Amino acid sequence: MDTETRPQKGQVVQVLRGREAGRYAVVIGVVEPHFVLLVDGDKRKVGQAKKKNIKHIQLTHYIAREVAESLEKDGRVDDAKIRCALNQYLLRQERRKGE
């Protein structure tokens, strides 16, 4: 995998497989070589991040800056910030559909 398709901390992804298929989540960690840690701040809290194979997610081009910065600076992030980032992303998607 090249750097373009490598998941990054703070990146919004769509889950393709498993119980949470179709839902959106935020990457809070990358476990080499093929796994990421996902949370959505709601059903999947930061304390119980889901370890997911990168083959089972679809990356979006959206990286939540505030989540990435918080992880970079403090090494952690709170659920409210995750929910806020996902809501911002979904609102942007809705606006694009409306155009």
Buried (B, 14 or more C-beta within 10 A) or exposed (E): EEEEEEBEBBBBBBBEEEEBEEBBBBBBBBEEEEBBBBBBBEEBEBEEBBEBEBEBBEBEEBBBEBBBBBBEEEEEBBBEBBBBBBEBBEEEBEEEEEE
